[in-house]
Amino acid sequence: MKMLLIFFLLLAFTINAFGIDTNTEKTILDQNWGLKKIDVEKSWSISQGNKKIIIAIIDTGMDMNHPELKNNLWVNPKEISDNGIDDDGNGFIDDIHGWNFVTENNKPLDSQGHGTHIAGIIHGVAPKASFMVLKYFDPKSLSDKNITNTVRAIDYAVNNGAQIINYSGGGFGKNPLEEMAIKRAKDKNILFVAAAGNEATNSDKNSFYPASYDLSNIISVASLTQESDLVESSNFGIETVDIAAPGKNIFSTLPGGRYGFMTGTSQATAFATGVLAIMMTVYPDIHNTEKLIQYLVSAGSIEENLNGKTKYKTKLNSYRALAMKGKEVDANGLSAENTKQINADIFSSESSILDANLDSLIKNTNTKNRMRIPAQQ
């Protein structure tokens, strides 16, 4: 519990309000070193994703009017907007773009900033994908409510057509209902991209959930600096962490049409989600989540700094993930030519958010509270 408290304090002292009065995609490419390091512009020559790829972002909500994000909103095809009727009979009235499980309405707005930041990173990698916005997190709630909201949000994603679930959060407590929900996603071939966590601990010994559940549709993502070192706060594990991605000082969207920097495995997770989204447009015949994950880790650059830190010692690369089509992947999830390729320098960034209600987060820290929280340093 002491380590969890330290996490909250790190969160409190590393986040600063920040905004930039511009909303051009070029600005994100210029400011977000992570997009450059994973060769995103090169990968766009192959694919930018498409609206048929639905990503469920289970987080703190999203600024759905943000200039960068408003065109990425998933639209529930069977629901009529604002008529007060559950047209599709799924149990949610007027759920046009998703659902707010905190306040039980169809407005999953973001008051913390974390979810909007995550959405912006995914948009930066896969600008044509669709975002199903599912708000599970309430900083004033204890663990049982956030866990319940997580399970309900996962099931909503499973039942309403998501192909990828991005979950940039977690905690040390294992929960059988959460595990069963992710298994239901697995049974429908839905990828579950999960943050490895920011406790600077070995997840092989101190499991961080949901990333550590032993399910083949889960990919656990650690965070890297621009120098391809593991971020000091990032969790690691040669059995439980699959790949590393940019996570230090990442520039992305914030509520109110703003932009800013954040650090954490949350950000790394969003990069991996974006790459998997564009992979799905290039590999439409691959419906097996385990194989897609193998392709992703296989295409990464080998990084010796990750030796003893992740399963495959690879860091994310979007272009190579797409160019892997037709290549054989061995039992270790690596292509024969992977080690022959020249390692590109990949990864880095900083930290900022809107007012994040951090006092509430810290006050909720107690020995009985194993809440699912955003994996933000």
C-alpha positions as CSV (number, residue, x, y, z in Angstrom):
1,M,0.0,0.0,0.0
2,K,3.0,2.3,0.7
3,M,4.0,1.9,-3.0
4,L,0.5,2.9,-4.1
5,L,0.7,6.0,-1.9
6,I,4.0,6.9,-3.4
7,F,2.4,6.5,-6.9
8,F,-0.3,9.0,-5.9
9,L,2.3,11.5,-4.6
10,L,4.3,11.1,-7.8
11,L,1.2,11.9,-9.8
12,A,0.5,14.9,-7.7
13,F,4.0,16.4,-8.0
14,T,4.7,15.7,-11.7
15,I,1.6,17.1,-13.3
16,N,1.4,20.8,-14.3
17,A,-1.4,22.6,-16.2
18,F,-0.4,23.5,-19.7
19,G,-2.0,24.6,-23.0
20,I,-1.2,25.5,-26.5
21,D,-3.5,27.6,-28.7
22,T,-3.2,25.6,-31.9
23,N,-5.0,22.5,-33.1
24,T,-3.2,21.4,-36.2
25,E,-2.1,17.8,-36.8
26,K,1.3,19.2,-37.8
27,T,1.7,20.6,-34.3
28,I,1.2,17.1,-32.8
29,L,3.7,15.6,-35.2
30,D,6.2,18.3,-34.4
31,Q,5.8,18.2,-30.7
32,N,5.2,14.5,-30.1
33,W,8.6,12.8,-30.4
34,G,7.0,9.4,-29.9
35,L,5.2,9.6,-33.2
36,K,8.4,10.3,-35.0
37,K,10.3,7.6,-33.3
38,I,7.8,4.9,-34.2
39,D,7.9,6.0,-37.8
40,V,4.3,6.9,-37.9
41,E,4.5,9.1,-41.1
42,K,6.2,6.3,-42.9
43,S,3.5,3.9,-41.8
44,W,0.8,6.2,-43.1
45,S,2.0,5.5,-46.6
46,I,0.5,2.1,-46.0
47,S,-2.5,2.8,-43.7
48,Q,-4.0,5.4,-41.4
49,G,-6.6,3.0,-40.2
50,N,-10.3,3.5,-41.0
51,K,-13.6,4.2,-39.3
52,K,-14.6,0.6,-39.2
53,I,-11.9,0.0,-36.6
54,I,-13.6,0.7,-33.3
55,I,-11.4,1.4,-30.3
56,A,-13.1,1.4,-26.9
57,I,-11.2,3.9,-24.7
58,I,-12.0,3.0,-21.1
59,D,-10.7,5.9,-19.2
60,T,-11.7,9.3,-17.6
61,G,-13.9,10.3,-20.6
62,M,-12.9,12.5,-23.5
63,D,-13.3,16.0,-24.8
64,M,-15.6,15.1,-27.6
65,N,-15.6,18.6,-29.1
66,H,-11.8,18.8,-29.3
67,P,-10.8,19.8,-32.9
68,E,-8.4,16.9,-33.1
69,L,-10.8,14.2,-31.9
70,K,-14.4,15.1,-32.8
71,N,-14.1,13.4,-36.2
72,N,-13.0,10.2,-34.6
73,L,-16.1,9.6,-32.5
74,W,-17.8,6.2,-33.0
75,V,-21.5,6.5,-33.8
76,N,-23.8,3.8,-32.6
77,P,-25.6,2.9,-35.8
78,K,-28.7,1.6,-34.2
79,E,-29.3,4.5,-31.8
80,I,-31.2,7.7,-32.6
81,S,-29.7,10.7,-30.9
82,D,-31.4,12.4,-28.0
83,N,-34.9,10.9,-28.4
84,G,-34.9,9.5,-24.9
85,I,-35.4,5.9,-26.2
86,D,-33.1,2.9,-26.0
87,D,-33.5,2.3,-29.8
88,D,-31.1,-0.7,-30.0
89,G,-32.2,-2.3,-26.8
90,N,-28.8,-2.6,-25.3
91,G,-29.8,-1.1,-22.0
92,F,-28.4,2.4,-22.6
93,I,-30.5,5.3,-23.7
94,D,-29.1,7.6,-26.4
95,D,-25.6,6.1,-26.2
96,I,-24.5,7.6,-29.5
97,H,-20.7,7.8,-28.8
98,G,-20.4,5.6,-25.7
99,W,-21.4,5.9,-22.0
100,N,-20.5,7.5,-18.7
101,F,-20.6,4.7,-16.1
102,V,-19.8,7.2,-13.4
103,T,-22.9,9.4,-13.7
104,E,-25.0,6.9,-15.8
105,N,-25.6,9.1,-18.8
106,N,-24.6,9.4,-22.5
107,K,-22.1,12.2,-21.8
108,P,-18.7,10.7,-21.1
109,L,-17.0,14.1,-20.6
110,D,-13.5,14.3,-19.3
111,S,-12.9,16.5,-16.2
112,Q,-9.4,15.0,-15.4
113,G,-7.7,15.2,-18.8
114,H,-6.2,11.7,-18.8
115,G,-8.7,10.1,-21.3
116,T,-8.4,13.0,-23.7
117,H,-4.6,12.8,-23.7
118,I,-4.8,9.0,-24.4
119,A,-7.3,9.6,-27.2
120,G,-5.0,12.2,-28.8
121,I,-2.1,9.8,-28.9
122,I,-4.2,7.1,-30.5
123,H,-5.5,9.7,-33.0
124,G,-1.9,10.6,-33.8
125,V,-1.1,7.1,-34.8
126,A,-4.4,6.0,-36.3
127,P,-6.1,9.2,-37.4
128,K,-9.0,7.5,-39.1
129,A,-10.0,5.0,-36.4
130,S,-13.3,5.4,-34.4
131,F,-13.3,6.0,-30.7
132,M,-16.0,4.5,-28.4
133,V,-15.8,6.6,-25.3
134,L,-16.4,4.8,-22.0
135,K,-15.9,6.6,-18.8
136,Y,-15.2,4.4,-15.8
137,F,-13.1,6.4,-13.5
138,D,-14.3,8.7,-10.6
139,P,-11.5,10.0,-8.4
140,K,-14.0,10.2,-5.5
141,S,-15.0,6.5,-5.8
142,L,-13.3,3.6,-3.9
143,S,-12.1,0.5,-5.6
144,D,-15.3,-1.5,-5.7
145,K,-17.1,1.2,-7.8
146,N,-14.2,1.8,-10.2
147,I,-13.9,-2.0,-10.6
148,T,-17.6,-2.4,-11.2
149,N,-17.5,0.5,-13.8
150,T,-14.5,-1.2,-15.5
151,V,-16.3,-4.5,-15.8
152,R,-19.4,-2.8,-17.2
153,A,-17.4,-0.8,-19.6
154,I,-15.6,-3.8,-20.9
155,D,-18.9,-5.6,-21.4
156,Y,-20.3,-2.6,-23.2
157,A,-17.3,-2.6,-25.6
158,V,-17.7,-6.4,-26.2
159,N,-21.4,-6.1,-26.9
160,N,-21.3,-3.0,-29.1
161,G,-18.7,-3.8,-31.7
162,A,-15.3,-2.7,-30.4
163,Q,-12.3,-4.5,-31.9
164,I,-9.7,-3.0,-29.5
165,I,-10.0,-2.0,-25.9
166,N,-7.5,0.6,-24.6
167,Y,-7.2,0.4,-20.8
168,S,-4.5,2.9,-19.6
169,G,-4.9,2.2,-15.9
170,G,-4.9,-0.5,-13.3
171,G,-3.9,-1.6,-9.8
172,F,-2.4,-4.4,-7.7
173,G,-5.7,-6.0,-6.9
174,K,-6.8,-9.0,-8.9
175,N,-10.5,-9.2,-9.6
176,P,-12.3,-12.3,-10.9
177,L,-15.1,-10.3,-12.5
178,E,-12.7,-8.1,-14.3
179,E,-10.8,-11.2,-15.5
180,M,-13.9,-12.8,-16.7
181,A,-15.0,-9.7,-18.6
182,I,-11.6,-9.6,-20.4
183,K,-12.0,-13.3,-21.2
184,R,-15.4,-12.5,-22.8
185,A,-13.5,-10.0,-24.9
186,K,-11.0,-12.7,-25.8
187,D,-13.8,-15.0,-26.9
188,K,-14.9,-12.4,-29.4
189,N,-11.3,-11.8,-30.6
190,I,-11.1,-8.3,-29.1
191,L,-7.6,-7.0,-28.3
192,F,-7.1,-5.7,-24.8
193,V,-4.2,-3.2,-24.6
194,A,-3.1,-2.6,-21.0
195,A,-0.7,-0.3,-19.2
196,A,2.1,-2.2,-17.4
197,G,1.9,0.3,-14.5
198,N,4.1,3.1,-13.0
199,E,5.2,1.5,-9.7
200,A,8.8,0.8,-10.8
201,T,8.2,-2.8,-9.8
202,N,8.7,-6.2,-11.3
203,S,5.3,-7.4,-12.5
204,D,6.5,-11.0,-12.5
205,K,6.6,-10.8,-8.7
206,N,4.1,-8.0,-8.0
207,S,1.3,-8.4,-10.5
208,F,-0.4,-5.3,-11.9
209,Y,-3.9,-5.8,-13.2
210,P,-5.5,-6.0,-15.7
211,A,-2.2,-6.1,-17.6
212,S,-1.0,-9.2,-15.6
213,Y,-4.0,-11.5,-16.2
214,D,-2.9,-14.6,-18.1
215,L,-5.1,-14.1,-21.1
216,S,-3.8,-14.2,-24.7
217,N,-5.7,-11.1,-25.9
218,I,-3.9,-8.9,-23.4
219,I,-0.8,-7.0,-24.4
220,S,1.1,-5.3,-21.5
221,V,3.0,-2.1,-22.4
222,A,5.9,-0.5,-20.6
223,S,7.1,3.1,-21.2
224,L,10.3,4.3,-22.7
225,T,12.3,7.5,-22.8
226,Q,13.6,9.1,-26.1
227,E,16.9,7.4,-25.4
228,S,15.1,4.0,-25.4
229,D,15.6,3.5,-21.7
230,L,12.8,2.2,-19.6
231,V,11.1,5.2,-17.8
232,E,12.2,5.0,-14.1
233,S,8.7,4.6,-12.9
234,S,7.6,2.0,-15.4
235,N,6.9,-1.6,-14.3
236,F,8.7,-4.4,-16.1
237,G,8.8,-8.2,-16.3
238,I,10.2,-10.7,-18.7
239,E,7.1,-12.9,-18.2
240,T,4.4,-10.3,-17.9
241,V,5.4,-7.2,-20.0
242,D,5.3,-7.7,-23.8
243,I,6.6,-4.5,-25.4
244,A,7.8,-1.0,-24.6
245,A,6.6,2.2,-26.3
246,P,7.1,6.0,-25.9
247,G,5.9,7.2,-22.5
248,K,8.1,10.1,-21.3
249,N,6.9,13.6,-21.8
250,I,4.3,12.9,-24.5
251,F,2.5,15.7,-26.2
252,S,-1.2,15.2,-26.9
253,T,-4.7,16.6,-26.5
254,L,-6.3,18.0,-23.3
255,P,-9.8,19.1,-22.5
256,G,-11.0,22.5,-23.7
257,G,-9.2,22.2,-27.1
258,R,-5.9,22.3,-25.3
259,Y,-2.6,20.4,-25.6
260,G,0.0,19.3,-23.1
261,F,2.5,16.8,-21.9
262,M,2.1,13.6,-19.7
263,T,4.4,10.8,-18.7
264,G,3.4,7.2,-18.0
265,T,2.7,3.7,-19.2
266,S,-0.8,5.1,-20.0
267,Q,0.8,7.0,-22.9
268,A,2.8,4.0,-24.0
269,T,-0.4,1.9,-24.1
270,A,-2.1,4.4,-26.4
271,F,0.8,4.2,-28.9
272,A,0.4,0.4,-29.0
273,T,-3.3,0.7,-29.4
274,G,-2.9,3.0,-32.4
275,V,-0.5,0.7,-34.1
276,L,-2.7,-2.3,-33.6
277,A,-5.6,-0.3,-35.1
278,I,-3.7,0.4,-38.4
279,M,-2.5,-3.2,-38.4
280,M,-6.1,-4.3,-38.5
281,T,-6.6,-2.5,-41.8
282,V,-3.5,-4.2,-43.3
283,Y,-4.2,-7.6,-41.8
284,P,-8.0,-7.9,-42.2
285,D,-7.7,-11.7,-42.5
286,I,-6.1,-12.1,-39.1
287,H,-8.8,-12.3,-36.5
288,N,-6.7,-14.1,-33.9
289,T,-5.7,-11.6,-31.1
290,E,-2.6,-13.7,-30.1
291,K,-1.2,-13.6,-33.6
292,L,-1.7,-9.9,-34.0
293,I,0.1,-9.3,-30.7
294,Q,2.9,-11.6,-32.0
295,Y,3.2,-9.6,-35.2
296,L,3.4,-6.4,-33.2
297,V,6.2,-7.5,-30.8
298,S,8.0,-9.2,-33.7
299,A,8.1,-6.0,-35.7
300,G,9.6,-4.0,-32.9
301,S,13.2,-2.9,-32.8
302,I,15.4,-5.0,-30.6
303,E,16.7,-2.9,-27.7
304,E,19.4,-4.3,-25.4
305,N,18.3,-1.8,-22.7
306,L,15.2,-3.9,-22.4
307,N,17.1,-7.1,-21.7
308,G,15.6,-8.6,-18.5
309,K,12.8,-6.0,-18.6
310,T,10.3,-7.3,-21.2
311,K,9.5,-10.6,-22.9
312,Y,11.0,-9.8,-26.3
313,K,13.3,-6.8,-25.7
314,T,11.4,-4.9,-28.4
315,K,10.2,-1.4,-28.7
316,L,7.2,-0.3,-30.8
317,N,7.6,0.5,-34.5
318,S,4.5,1.3,-36.5
319,Y,6.0,1.0,-40.0
320,R,7.7,-2.3,-39.4
321,A,4.4,-3.6,-37.9
322,L,2.7,-3.0,-41.2
323,A,5.6,-4.1,-43.4
324,M,5.7,-7.5,-41.5
325,K,2.8,-8.7,-43.6
326,G,3.6,-12.1,-45.0
327,K,6.7,-12.6,-42.8
328,E,7.0,-15.7,-40.7
329,V,6.9,-15.2,-36.9
330,D,8.8,-17.8,-34.8
331,A,7.7,-19.4,-31.5
332,N,9.2,-16.5,-29.6
333,G,7.1,-14.0,-31.5
334,L,10.1,-12.7,-33.5
335,S,10.8,-12.6,-37.2
336,A,13.9,-14.2,-38.6
337,E,15.1,-10.9,-40.0
338,N,14.3,-8.8,-37.0
339,T,17.7,-9.0,-35.5
340,K,19.3,-8.1,-38.8
341,Q,17.5,-4.8,-39.1
342,I,19.1,-1.6,-38.0
343,N,17.7,-0.4,-34.7
344,A,16.0,3.0,-35.2
345,D,16.2,5.3,-32.2
346,I,12.6,5.3,-30.8
347,F,11.0,7.2,-27.9
348,S,10.6,10.1,-25.2
349,S,8.4,13.0,-23.6
350,E,7.1,15.0,-20.4
351,S,4.0,15.5,-18.1
352,S,1.0,17.8,-17.9
353,I,-2.8,17.8,-17.4
354,L,-5.7,19.9,-16.5
355,D,-6.9,20.2,-12.9
356,A,-6.9,16.5,-12.0
357,N,-8.7,16.4,-8.7
358,L,-5.5,15.0,-7.2
359,D,-6.5,15.8,-3.6
360,S,-9.4,13.3,-4.1
361,L,-7.0,10.7,-5.5
362,I,-4.7,11.0,-2.5
363,K,-7.5,11.0,0.1
364,N,-8.9,7.8,-1.4
365,T,-5.6,6.0,-0.7
366,N,-6.1,3.5,2.1
367,T,-5.3,-0.1,3.0
368,K,-8.6,-1.4,1.7
369,N,-8.5,0.6,-1.5
370,R,-7.2,-1.2,-4.6
371,M,-8.8,1.1,-7.1
372,R,-8.3,0.9,-10.8
373,I,-6.6,4.2,-11.5
374,P,-5.2,5.9,-14.6
375,A,-1.6,4.6,-15.1
376,Q,-0.2,8.1,-15.0
377,Q,3.1,9.0,-13.3
